[in-house]
Amino acid sequence: MSTYRIVGAAILLAAALLLPGAAVAQDDDRDEELRRLREQIEELQKRLEALEKRNQEGEPAELDDLLKDAQEAAGTGSDPGETAGPARGSSGQRNLSAMNPEISFLGDVSYDWTDGDQRDEFFLRGAELSLQAPLDPYTRFKAFLVGHQEPTELEFGEDGGELPDAHGHGEPISVNVEEAYMEWIGLPLHTRVRLGKFRQQFGTLNRWHRHSLPSVDSPFALRNVFGHGGLQGLGVGVDFQLPSLWATSNGLTVEITNADNSLAFAGAHFSDPSYLVRHTGFFDLGKWSYLELGLNGVTGPNNEDGNRDTRIGSVDFNYLWEPQGKGKYRGLELRGEFIRSLFEEEDRSIVGANSWYAYAKWQLARNWFVGMRYDDTELMSDRVARDPDVPFVPGMGETAWTGFVTFWQSEFVRLRFQVQNADRDVDLAAGPMDDTRAWFQVTFAGGPHKHESY
């Protein structure tokens, strides 16, 4: 008798012994259990014959898979000491521990240095608690509780002078619900619906949490339009999978949320919501690369009366190259976005602003990445904190070069060093006119969900 037949016989014997039903009192139930056992034994015998044939032909046999099948047929998990579960088709209650959400913790700590007036010190950029779980076969939920210190920045006094101790450091760590939403999945026409508070799908990087960004800080274009926290909303969003029109794959996102972004919109809950639309096209460029193009538009009121609007549109791209067979060691990512904003002032005049960023990230080895980013942004309105002695003028803004080196010690721990040089038309809360900064950042994660990007 071959080794596979011996192992197979042992597996079948184990399945028969582990299979629940020995204590079934009713004859009908016993007959049903025996019938089901015979069907499973016949299926396992077929698998054994196929595996033996593959072994004779020189292909590796999947005994682990066969053992798993036998354990499943017996109603047990992969742990030999696990109690046998209810038979298939029974109405046994869900294991209580399985009902607990998946819990992860993510930390983001950095040391910030600048040649400006800000103090140099360690800085808790973020501490995030992630809760995720399926609610049933049709829905799931995600919640992210975040505590953080605001990024290093100056505040200005009424006379335009800098407040001596207003650096954002030493203040209590603010805790907020960054995201908390449920999502219906598997709907007709490949549609998903989410309801709650979520980071909105404007471009690509706005969707990412801070610790997941490819650089320490967010691009200036996003920061000056939506603030440090990005565009978040409380409302409803729908994702549609469109037919393959001009791209390999097409997607459409529609979101309706409260217009509560303090820079772009009204900054509170009003009867007039904000509306967002995004179209995404994916293009396969061969076995090694793909291109993603996005078109975005969002509009909403920017005053309490709801009679003045802000309209923002953008175009973004993401190119990824990974050579076949070397994807873990070599790669190139190019990403950029152009944002056009139209802000309606009290006198009904429209302030237009153009902002954009682009970056490249190279993978040099399995754990090492280097990158460079360029920012060129115009201030959308006078809401961006600046020296009050300097009046707001459309077109004023800032540019910056940023270089970074990232080392992934493991999938749980990441270290990054970043240097940035910025030139500004006016002193902003983000820094003086000419500003050079350096960061040493450490992020760590515990739990099943790490530094996710979307």
C-alpha positions as CSV (number, residue, x, y, z in Angstrom):
1,M,0.0,0.0,0.0
2,S,1.4,3.4,-1.0
3,T,2.2,6.1,1.6
4,Y,-0.7,8.2,0.3
5,R,-3.2,5.4,0.8
6,I,-1.9,4.9,4.4
7,V,-2.2,8.6,5.1
8,G,-5.5,8.8,3.4
9,A,-6.9,5.9,5.4
10,A,-5.7,7.5,8.6
11,I,-7.4,10.8,7.6
12,L,-10.7,9.0,6.8
13,L,-10.6,7.2,10.1
14,A,-10.0,10.5,11.9
15,A,-12.9,12.1,10.0
16,A,-15.2,9.3,11.0
17,L,-14.1,9.5,14.7
18,L,-14.3,13.3,14.9
19,L,-17.6,13.6,13.1
20,P,-20.4,14.6,15.5
21,G,-23.6,12.6,15.6
22,A,-22.7,9.6,17.7
23,A,-25.1,11.0,20.4
24,V,-28.0,11.6,18.0
25,A,-31.1,10.1,19.5
26,Q,-33.4,10.0,16.6
27,D,-33.2,7.4,13.9
28,D,-33.9,9.9,11.2
29,D,-31.0,12.1,12.3
30,R,-28.7,9.1,12.5
31,D,-29.6,8.0,9.0
32,E,-28.9,11.6,7.8
33,E,-25.6,11.6,9.5
34,L,-24.6,8.3,8.0
35,R,-25.6,9.4,4.6
36,R,-23.6,12.6,4.8
37,L,-20.6,10.6,6.1
38,R,-20.7,8.3,3.1
39,E,-20.8,11.2,0.7
40,Q,-17.8,12.8,2.4
41,I,-15.8,9.6,2.4
42,E,-16.5,9.1,-1.3
43,E,-15.4,12.7,-1.9
44,L,-12.2,12.1,0.1
45,Q,-11.5,8.9,-1.7
46,K,-11.7,10.7,-5.0
47,R,-9.3,13.3,-3.7
48,L,-6.9,10.6,-2.6
49,E,-6.9,8.9,-6.0
50,A,-6.2,12.3,-7.7
51,L,-3.4,13.1,-5.3
52,E,-1.8,9.7,-5.8
53,K,-2.0,10.2,-9.6
54,R,-0.3,13.6,-9.3
55,N,2.4,12.1,-7.1
56,Q,3.1,9.4,-9.7
57,E,3.4,12.2,-12.3
58,G,5.9,14.1,-10.2
59,E,3.6,16.9,-9.0
60,P,3.6,17.7,-5.2
61,A,0.6,16.3,-3.3
62,E,-1.4,18.7,-1.2
63,L,-1.8,16.6,2.0
64,D,-2.3,19.7,4.1
65,D,-5.3,20.6,2.0
66,L,-6.6,17.0,2.3
67,L,-6.2,17.1,6.1
68,K,-8.0,20.4,6.2
69,D,-10.9,18.9,4.1
70,A,-11.1,16.0,6.5
71,Q,-11.2,18.3,9.5
72,E,-13.9,20.4,7.9
73,A,-15.9,17.3,7.0
74,A,-15.6,16.3,10.7
75,G,-16.9,19.7,11.8
76,T,-13.7,20.8,13.5
77,G,-11.2,23.6,13.0
78,S,-7.5,23.4,12.2
79,D,-6.7,23.1,16.0
80,P,-6.8,19.4,17.0
81,G,-8.0,20.5,20.5
82,E,-10.9,22.5,19.2
83,T,-14.3,21.3,20.0
84,A,-16.3,20.0,17.2
85,G,-18.7,22.5,15.8
86,P,-22.3,21.9,14.7
87,A,-23.1,19.9,11.7
88,R,-23.6,21.6,8.4
89,G,-27.1,22.9,7.9
90,S,-27.6,23.2,11.7
91,S,-28.7,26.4,13.4
92,G,-25.9,26.5,16.0
93,Q,-25.1,29.8,17.5
94,R,-22.0,31.7,16.3
95,N,-19.0,31.4,18.5
96,L,-18.9,34.4,20.9
97,S,-15.2,35.1,20.3
98,A,-15.8,35.1,16.6
99,M,-18.2,38.0,17.1
100,N,-15.5,40.3,18.5
101,P,-14.1,42.8,16.0
102,E,-10.6,42.6,14.8
103,I,-8.6,45.1,16.9
104,S,-5.4,46.8,15.8
105,F,-3.3,49.6,17.3
106,L,-1.1,51.9,15.2
107,G,1.5,54.4,16.6
108,D,3.2,57.2,14.8
109,V,6.1,59.0,16.6
110,S,8.6,61.5,15.1
111,Y,11.3,63.8,16.1
112,D,10.9,67.2,14.3
113,W,13.7,69.7,13.6
114,T,13.4,73.0,11.9
115,D,15.6,76.1,11.3
116,G,12.6,78.3,12.0
117,D,11.0,79.4,15.3
118,Q,9.3,76.1,16.1
119,R,10.8,74.0,18.9
120,D,12.6,70.8,18.1
121,E,11.2,67.9,20.0
122,F,9.6,64.5,19.9
123,F,6.1,64.6,18.6
124,L,3.1,62.1,18.8
125,R,1.7,62.4,15.3
126,G,-0.9,59.8,15.9
127,A,-2.2,56.8,18.0
128,E,-4.9,55.0,16.2
129,L,-7.2,52.2,17.4
130,S,-8.8,50.3,14.5
131,L,-11.9,48.1,14.9
132,Q,-13.2,46.1,11.9
133,A,-15.6,43.2,11.6
134,P,-18.2,41.7,9.3
135,L,-21.7,42.1,10.6
136,D,-23.3,39.5,8.4
137,P,-22.7,38.2,4.9
138,Y,-23.9,41.5,3.4
139,T,-22.4,44.2,5.6
140,R,-19.2,45.1,7.5
141,F,-18.1,48.0,9.7
142,K,-14.9,49.9,10.3
143,A,-14.1,52.4,13.0
144,F,-10.9,54.3,13.7
145,L,-10.4,56.2,16.9
146,V,-7.4,58.6,16.6
147,G,-5.5,60.6,19.1
148,H,-2.9,63.0,17.9
149,Q,-1.0,66.3,18.4
150,E,-1.5,68.8,15.6
151,P,1.5,69.2,13.2
152,T,4.2,71.7,14.2
153,E,2.9,75.1,13.4
154,L,3.0,78.7,14.6
155,E,0.0,80.8,15.6
156,F,-0.2,84.6,15.1
157,G,-1.3,87.2,17.6
158,E,-3.7,90.0,16.9
159,D,-0.9,92.4,16.1
160,G,0.6,89.9,13.7
161,G,3.4,88.9,16.1
162,E,4.1,85.2,16.8
163,L,2.7,83.9,20.1
164,P,5.8,82.7,22.0
165,D,4.5,79.3,23.1
166,A,1.9,78.5,20.4
167,H,3.6,75.5,18.8
168,G,0.9,72.8,19.2
169,H,3.3,70.9,21.6
170,G,2.6,70.2,25.2
171,E,-1.1,70.5,24.6
172,P,-3.5,67.6,25.6
173,I,-3.7,65.0,22.9
174,S,-7.1,65.4,21.1
175,V,-9.0,62.2,20.4
176,N,-11.6,62.0,17.7
177,V,-13.5,59.5,15.6
178,E,-11.7,59.7,12.2
179,E,-13.9,57.1,10.6
180,A,-16.9,55.1,11.7
181,Y,-19.1,53.6,9.0
182,M,-20.8,50.4,7.9
183,E,-20.7,49.1,4.3
184,W,-23.1,47.0,2.3
185,I,-21.1,44.7,-0.1
186,G,-22.0,42.3,-2.8
187,L,-24.9,44.3,-4.1
188,P,-26.2,44.0,-7.6
189,L,-24.1,45.4,-10.4
190,H,-20.9,45.2,-8.2
191,T,-22.1,48.1,-6.1
192,R,-21.1,49.0,-2.5
193,V,-22.8,51.5,-0.2
194,R,-21.3,53.0,3.0
195,L,-23.0,55.0,5.6
196,G,-21.4,57.0,8.4
197,K,-18.3,59.1,8.8
198,F,-15.5,58.3,6.4
199,R,-12.5,59.8,4.6
200,Q,-13.8,60.9,1.2
201,Q,-12.6,59.6,-2.1
202,F,-11.1,62.8,-3.5
203,G,-8.0,61.8,-5.5
204,T,-6.0,59.0,-3.9
205,L,-4.0,60.2,-1.0
206,N,-6.8,62.0,0.7
207,R,-8.3,58.5,1.4
208,W,-5.2,57.3,3.2
209,H,-4.7,57.7,6.9
210,R,-1.7,59.9,8.0
211,H,0.5,56.9,9.1
212,S,0.0,55.3,5.6
213,L,1.2,58.2,3.5
214,P,4.4,57.6,1.4
215,S,6.0,60.7,3.2
216,V,5.8,62.0,6.7
217,D,3.5,64.9,5.8
218,S,0.5,65.3,3.4
219,P,1.1,67.2,0.1
220,F,0.7,71.0,0.4
221,A,-2.1,71.0,-2.2
222,L,-4.3,68.8,0.0
223,R,-3.4,70.5,3.2
224,N,-4.1,74.1,1.9
225,V,-7.5,73.0,0.4
226,F,-8.9,70.7,3.1
227,G,-6.6,71.2,6.1
228,H,-4.3,68.8,8.0
229,G,-7.1,66.3,8.5
230,G,-8.0,66.1,4.8
231,L,-11.6,65.8,3.5
232,Q,-13.8,63.8,5.8
233,G,-17.6,63.6,5.7
234,L,-20.6,62.2,7.5
235,G,-23.1,60.9,5.1
236,V,-23.5,58.2,2.4
237,G,-21.2,57.0,-0.4
238,V,-21.9,54.6,-3.3
239,D,-19.2,52.9,-5.4
240,F,-20.2,51.6,-8.9
241,Q,-18.2,49.2,-11.0
242,L,-18.8,50.4,-14.6
243,P,-18.4,48.3,-17.8
244,S,-15.0,48.4,-19.5
245,L,-15.4,51.4,-21.7
246,W,-12.1,53.1,-22.6
247,A,-10.1,51.6,-19.8
248,T,-9.4,48.0,-18.6
249,S,-11.7,48.8,-15.6
250,N,-13.9,51.8,-14.7
251,G,-15.3,52.9,-11.4
252,L,-17.6,55.6,-10.3
253,T,-18.0,57.0,-6.7
254,V,-20.8,59.3,-5.6
255,E,-20.8,60.8,-2.0
256,I,-23.3,63.1,-0.3
257,T,-22.0,64.4,3.1
258,N,-22.4,67.3,5.5
259,A,-20.4,70.3,4.4
260,D,-18.3,70.4,7.6
261,N,-14.8,71.0,6.3
262,S,-13.6,74.2,7.9
263,L,-11.4,75.4,5.0
264,A,-13.3,74.5,1.9
265,F,-16.9,74.5,3.1
266,A,-19.3,75.8,5.8
267,G,-17.5,74.1,8.7
268,A,-20.7,72.8,10.3
269,H,-23.8,70.8,9.7
270,F,-26.3,72.6,7.4
271,S,-29.2,71.8,5.3
272,D,-27.1,72.2,2.2
273,P,-24.7,69.2,1.9
274,S,-21.6,68.7,-0.2
275,Y,-21.6,66.5,-3.3
276,L,-18.6,64.5,-4.6
277,V,-18.1,62.6,-7.8
278,R,-15.1,60.6,-8.8
279,H,-14.4,58.5,-11.9
280,T,-11.4,56.1,-11.9
281,G,-10.0,54.3,-14.9
282,F,-7.4,51.5,-14.6
283,F,-5.2,50.7,-17.6
284,D,-3.1,47.5,-17.8
285,L,0.1,48.4,-19.5
286,G,1.5,44.9,-19.6
287,K,2.6,42.3,-17.1
288,W,4.8,44.7,-15.2
289,S,2.9,48.0,-14.9
290,Y,-0.5,49.7,-14.8
291,L,-1.8,53.3,-14.8
292,E,-4.7,54.7,-12.8
293,L,-6.4,58.0,-13.9
294,G,-8.9,59.8,-11.7
295,L,-11.3,62.7,-12.3
296,N,-12.7,64.4,-9.2
297,G,-15.2,67.1,-8.4
298,V,-16.7,68.3,-5.1
299,T,-18.9,71.2,-4.3
300,G,-20.7,72.6,-1.3
301,P,-21.7,75.8,0.6
302,N,-19.0,77.8,2.4
303,N,-21.2,80.0,4.6
304,E,-23.9,79.5,7.1
305,D,-26.7,80.8,4.8
306,G,-25.7,78.3,2.1
307,N,-25.8,80.9,-0.6
308,R,-22.1,80.9,-1.4
309,D,-20.3,77.8,-2.9
310,T,-16.9,76.3,-3.2
311,R,-16.2,74.2,-6.3
312,I,-13.1,72.0,-6.5
313,G,-12.0,69.7,-9.3
314,S,-8.9,67.7,-9.8
315,V,-7.1,65.2,-12.0
316,D,-4.8,62.6,-10.5
317,F,-2.6,59.7,-11.8
318,N,-0.8,56.8,-10.3
319,Y,1.7,54.7,-12.3
320,L,3.1,51.5,-10.8
321,W,5.9,49.4,-12.3
322,E,7.0,46.1,-10.7
323,P,9.2,43.7,-12.8
324,Q,8.0,40.2,-13.0
325,G,9.7,37.9,-10.5
326,K,11.4,40.9,-8.7
327,G,8.3,42.7,-7.4
328,K,9.6,42.3,-3.8
329,Y,12.9,43.9,-4.5
330,R,12.4,46.5,-7.3
331,G,9.7,48.9,-8.2
332,L,8.7,52.4,-9.2
333,E,5.7,54.5,-8.3
334,L,4.8,57.8,-9.8
335,R,1.9,59.8,-8.4
336,G,0.6,63.3,-8.9
337,E,-2.5,65.5,-8.7
338,F,-3.6,68.9,-10.1
339,I,-6.3,70.7,-8.1
340,R,-8.4,73.7,-9.3
341,S,-10.5,75.5,-6.7
342,L,-13.1,78.2,-7.0
343,F,-14.0,79.9,-3.7
344,E,-16.9,82.4,-3.7
345,E,-16.3,85.4,-1.4
346,E,-18.8,87.6,0.4
347,D,-18.8,90.2,-2.4
348,R,-19.7,87.3,-4.8
349,S,-16.3,87.5,-6.4
350,I,-14.6,84.2,-7.2
351,V,-11.1,83.4,-6.1
352,G,-9.4,80.8,-8.3
353,A,-6.4,78.8,-7.2
354,N,-4.2,76.1,-8.8
355,S,-2.2,73.6,-6.8
356,W,-0.4,70.4,-7.7
357,Y,2.1,67.9,-6.4
358,A,4.0,65.0,-7.9
359,Y,6.3,62.4,-6.4
360,A,8.4,59.4,-7.3
361,K,9.2,56.5,-5.0
362,W,11.8,53.9,-5.9
363,Q,12.3,50.5,-4.3
364,L,16.0,49.7,-4.0
365,A,15.8,46.4,-2.1
366,R,13.3,44.4,-0.2
367,N,13.1,46.8,2.7
368,W,14.5,50.1,1.3
369,F,12.6,52.9,-0.5
370,V,13.7,56.4,-1.5
371,G,11.5,59.2,-2.8
372,M,11.2,62.8,-3.9
373,R,8.1,65.1,-3.9
374,Y,7.5,68.5,-5.3
375,D,4.7,70.8,-4.2
376,D,3.4,74.0,-5.8
377,T,0.3,75.4,-4.3
378,E,-1.8,78.6,-4.2
379,L,-3.9,79.5,-1.2
380,M,-7.6,78.9,-1.9
381,S,-8.9,81.7,0.4
382,D,-8.0,83.9,3.4
383,R,-9.1,81.0,5.7
384,V,-5.5,79.5,5.6
385,A,-3.8,80.7,8.8
386,R,-1.1,83.3,8.0
387,D,0.4,86.5,9.3
388,P,-2.6,88.9,9.6
389,D,-0.4,91.9,8.8
390,V,-0.2,90.7,5.2
391,P,-3.5,90.9,3.4
392,F,-4.6,87.9,1.4
393,V,-3.9,88.2,-2.3
394,P,-5.1,85.6,-4.8
395,G,-2.1,83.7,-6.1
396,M,0.0,83.7,-3.0
397,G,1.2,80.3,-2.0
398,E,4.2,78.1,-1.3
399,T,6.5,75.6,-3.0
400,A,8.7,72.8,-1.5
401,W,11.1,70.0,-2.3
402,T,10.9,67.0,-0.1
403,G,13.2,63.9,0.0
404,F,12.6,60.8,2.1
405,V,14.2,57.4,2.8
406,T,12.0,54.6,4.2
407,F,13.2,51.4,5.8
408,W,10.6,48.6,6.6
409,Q,12.1,46.7,9.5
410,S,9.1,44.4,9.2
411,E,5.5,44.7,8.1
412,F,4.9,45.9,11.7
413,V,7.6,48.5,12.1
414,R,8.7,51.3,9.6
415,L,11.4,53.9,10.0
416,R,11.7,57.0,7.8
417,F,13.9,60.1,7.5
418,Q,12.7,63.1,5.6
419,V,14.1,66.5,4.7
420,Q,12.0,69.4,3.3
421,N,12.8,72.9,2.0
422,A,9.9,75.3,1.5
423,D,9.6,78.8,0.0
424,R,6.5,80.9,0.8
425,D,5.1,84.2,-0.3
426,V,4.0,85.0,3.3
427,D,4.5,83.6,6.8
428,L,2.0,80.8,7.3
429,A,1.1,78.9,10.4
430,A,2.8,75.9,8.7
431,G,6.1,77.8,8.9
432,P,8.0,81.1,8.0
433,M,8.7,82.2,4.4
434,D,11.9,80.2,4.0
435,D,11.8,77.0,6.0
436,T,13.9,73.8,6.2
437,R,12.7,70.9,8.2
438,A,13.8,67.3,9.0
439,W,11.8,64.5,10.5
440,F,12.8,61.1,11.9
441,Q,9.6,59.0,12.0
442,V,8.8,55.6,13.5
443,T,5.5,53.9,12.9
444,F,4.5,50.6,14.4
445,A,1.4,48.4,14.2
446,G,0.0,45.6,16.3
447,G,-3.0,43.5,15.1
448,P,-4.3,42.2,11.8
449,H,-4.6,45.6,10.0
450,K,-1.3,47.4,9.4
451,H,-0.5,50.6,7.5
452,E,-3.3,50.3,5.0
453,S,-3.5,52.3,1.8
454,Y,-6.4,52.5,-0.5
